């Protein structure tokens, strides 16, 4: 339990002012209504005082009581209870089991002498059900056993309206609307006197201590429960608040939100209704009265009256924050909402949240601090300003006044502890990254992003690059100087690029690659520069660094031209002739670029195709000339050359044939002769020079791609004829001829082949060919038969339709009109459309559409 000062006890009525030298006179009851204070004594007097509150700037208010008058009620018994009914200007006085009505100002009884007899105690209904402003509802515990009575009290008369019987003798009562909260001998109950329904709350032994029943708000009561608990109960019989734990010997209770105040024989204790903790203890002996009157709490002994003056809630909250009691301060601040105007509360509560956030931050409770900063809508620059040099030099920010915390900067807060400082910086990085894209950042995004960049750079954090490659508001001047200070040159280039200073960015990156400045952020920085230039829209910048990237690596550097986006290529922003001219010094890059033009972009320009073929040829010749350069690389280049020669029809064939003369490249020569239509010559090279029969067959296949079947057949017949010519390798060629026939039987005219074959060949050797040829012939014949049958069927259908049309009669008279020109027929010659429309022959000749349809008509 930690005490706070929520109330101050000040004297209101001293004994001397009340009784003078009458030592045996004691205070029995108290009532307060506005400035009017009434005191009832044991000698049957009622005293009227006028209270005046005097505020004190540096402390609690003081009260001065001025005695107005006093009056004896004419009984010999003590005044038991007083209740003011200000609407009636009446004071209800319970004395000797009788409730009298007296005037509030002169304390004179009403002339009618109206009173309620037989009352042990009574309570006013502060939530009346009648709706009549000129009466009050009074509930009494009657002297009749186990009886409650309801009265309406007017200015000069009383009227009983209800009598309720209870199961046990009632000892205390409080009223709210139709609901009575009763303390019986052994339990508390809620009773609806309108419906007669009762609900038990909890047991209670009245013989051990007197019960307490107090209405504390609309449909809610405070009760003295067993075990020293202050229990809350609603008219529904449930508790919406946790109980408070007060003294076992409590004799009175009152509520001054958000506190419950309890009185026992020695102390006044103050408990919070928000967290149920005891907050304050005030020594107060011989007290026997504790009541609250419209927010004013009065306690009394038998000899004096005192007032519990609450400290302002804001002062209490600030005291709690100063003691680092954040949770209690926040609970109290939330509870204060009902007593403070909405707008004022919102401003106050936001500031309290911000203060609490800085307290948690100073204790390195970062999760709690973050939530408090968010909830309090903290201007994040308040937090950034704790970190030296993070705010931009151009920032106009000044800290809140009065200040939200007591720290000059992070050094003071952490007392120079580097580990704590590092934790604080990590927290700020995380917090700024979260809030930079929210409404919290509106209006000062530059300050936030610049501070975040500085933190990332100082900590060598990976997120620095992520910040710079996405939308950001980092100020160039501050950020550039900071990045240079921490040698973050690659990041500085990204910053330049974001601010449209691409030339400065690329030059800085080039310096890193060249070793002029040191930055190991990216090991692939050269490739990154190439990629950057590839997507760069500044042509001058690309040309300025083209030589540099090509000198570093021809194969990679050429990508600045070959991998440009398609939309940019379509704009022809880089003329291929200009690029080729630039690449003349870089043969490998030139080959890559021409491959890009010819193979990837498929440009149909003879110059590019011929140039690429010549470069391939030169490389093949160079590789063949080099004794150490045989194998995979030479084969790959040759494969590219052959593929280009086969696929392309745009290069200069005669020019390349001249270049190939004496080069020892028969396969390439054969392909070129094929391009000239010199197929027999080409096949002769493949068969007799290369002895490559598989290549000869492939030649027939690729050379006939996209051509009609007869062309392919002629190629295969030419190859067969070459095989069958007598020569020094007749046996080998004969085997090749047999294989050719057996593998490609369907490509030959079997009749012609049989005439070409030597008589000495056996049928068994030609069995696969003959089988395939027969199968192909039969298949072709059957296919033709099927097609013929289908055509005959279709013709039969059309013939039937025509006969149907001819079989129907047509009546033609001079009243029939042509559907095109709308003139009558002068002779029995006409054209009839399928839909039955008749037109002149000359009209049908000039119009080829059906008169009632947009589709072409058909004459029948």
C-alpha angles and dihedrals in degrees: 000000000000118000126226127184104249099150140025121207113227130175119250106172122020122209093246093055091049106040109005106202097344099119097176095056115101134187111250104173143000135208128184127190114174106306093343115101121188125192125192119201138199092252092063097259127136116206124200120206132177112224120212120191118213114194117218116206097217100033148014121315120264127220132218119198119204116196112232102178144310132220137195113230096212098248132108094222129088121266100256103187141003127200126176121218099192093178088063095034086235136130117213111215124191112204130150091358091303129109112214128191115228133173112264094225107037097022090227117151115249111267092240091059090225113175143154113241130201098034122150093181136339144202134201120235104237090184098051122194101203097069090213109135092199098064139049127218115234127190118198135186101230127222084236107097117264094356134133121188130197120210137183111219120202129179095278107005143047131214129195113223106169142016120197127192120212132204092237136021109284116229103178136012142191126183135214117170108304092343126099120195105205134188106210126185095276107011149018120248140180113225127188103209090192096058098021092232117144129193125196116229109184138315122269133179109225092186091068098049137347117270124246121213116175132166107225101173145339108328093344132108138189116222135184103241132190120284095032094294127147102216127200120212134176127212086259088065096249134111119235094181133054113251123257120232111230136159122308088229100051113151102178142018138193138175128229104168125277090016137069112210121203131190128206133163095285111016147038109219126196120208129184117239087204102059100006092234123140106248106176141014123200121188108235120160128195093014116152105161127064120164139150122222116192092322096322114111117208127188126184142187122202088270107037148024123229136183126219103221112202120223112235110274092234089057091049091049093049090049090053092049091049087055090050090244093141100161094050091047092052093047090051092046092052090049091052091065094093093054099047130065112261099246094044091047093051092053092045094045094049090053091048090051090051092049090048089050092056091048090054090044092054088052089051091245091141101168091053091044092052093053091048092049090050095046091046092049090232118199093243090216087073086066096040091052089066089067113074117241096000097110113077116258088240094056115118094200120138124183123258118271122246086036122249092221142009101244126109094199145329093283091061093043094052094032089230095303103152094200092054090045091053090051091051091051092050089051092050091049091053094044096047091048090054098046100038092086096041134082089265088076096052112126098014107048090132091061092048098046094043091051091047092051091051092051093048093048094048092048094043087235122180091225091069091084093044089055093051098046093052131058109299142157100218111154109240101219098048095038096047093052091048094048091048090049090055093041094243094148097154090052089047088057090053089051091052090049092051088053091050095255096126095154091058090046095052093044090053092050091047089054089054092051091046090051095243090125128021122239123141097187093116125026089191096052093130091057088045091055090050090050091047092052090046091063096033115118094201104096094189091055092050092050091046092059100030094098092047095053092044093050090054094050127347094199094051098033094057088065089083084075104029101046101045114136116274095240090056092047089054089057089058090227090157113047109219092221090056091049092048090050089052092049097052089099091052110058097180092050090046091055090049092050094048089049087053092052097043104034106025103033094026094217109188098220121129094211094061094045093048092045092052092047091051092050091050090049093049091050092049091049091047091050092048090050092053111083093206097047106078130123133033100008095049091046092051093052091046090050090053091049093049092046091051093047091050099044102037125074096179106075123096103264099189091049091054093045089057090050090050096053109118092000094113095236104129096163092056090046091053091052091050093049087051090054087056091051092250092133098155091053091047093049091046089058092049094047104036104026102033098025084214105144094171089055089051091054091047088051091058091050101047093038090058097045110131092009130112120272094253090061092053090046091053091052093051091046090051091051091048091050091053090051092050096050112108115252146137091288098042095140094051091047091048090056089048089050092052091049091048092052094045094048098043103030093143092056093065137075098238095205093054092045093053090054091051098049121095116253091236095069114104124232089234092064091051095042095110091048094047092046092050092045092050092046091049092047093049091046091050091048093049092046090053090049092052091048091048092050092050091049091050091050092050091048090051091053091051091046091053092049090050092050091050090053093047093046095063117086123237122207113213122187138156087263093064112098129206108252091222106043097017092226124131123257113258097186136026095259119106147138120245123204123211090254090059097258117146123212138168116269092239091049090052090050092054095041121048097183131087109257092230097036137052091221120091115273125234121220116224 
